């Protein structure tokens, strides 16, 4: 998931207008340009969400592994 997030961020940085058009189409016309800011993207703006994704999906994996083991008995 983190690798997908980083790839998505790289595409957004490379071609922001095309990416926004794709995201708007992907989510049935929801206008993502309204949440886009004009300030430059820092490394922390990329790394922090990647850390959050990693922790969140690890926790979800632990939960589902526990649930599978619990129900499998």
C-alpha angles and dihedrals in degrees: 000000000000091000090051090049092051091048090049090051091049091053091047091051092046100048109010099169094047090045092051090050090051093048092048090052093044092055096046098261099318105157108236093171089079091068095045115109129207096225120106118265113247127205089251090057087061102035099046096059089044089056091047091050092049093051094042096049092043089054090048090050091051091049095049092045089052091047092049092050091046095050094040094065 
